[in-house]
Amino acid sequence: MELIDAALFAAILGILYRLVQFDRTRLSNPRYVRNMGAVVGREQVRPEPEAEVIGTFDGREIYASVQYMGMKYRFDRVVPPSYQYRVAPRELYVAPGLLYLTD
């Protein structure tokens, strides 16, 4: 029985590894991220070079537009932290509560 258990365990680990690799591939595709929406930390986005500062939130600047994965997002509104669990397509939630949209 131990050999069967070890083989089953190895098969399960192999399947999980393949799933993780598949997910990593999808998450590195900007088109997929755009179609699904994304939740990121502030350090993962960068302001557009010409973006103006339109306000502050949580002690940091809010930029009119930012770049993420080569796509330009424009500021839409401030949302509660719970919004990150229902991000829609074309939305970029930047923690702790900035919502940006892309075309």
Buried (B, 14 or more C-beta within 10 A) or exposed (E): EEEEEEEEEEEEEEEEEEEEEEEEEEEEEEEEBBEBBBBBEBEBBEBBEEBEEEEEEEEEEBBBBBBBBEBEBBBEEBBEEEBBEEBEEBBBBBBBBBBBBBE
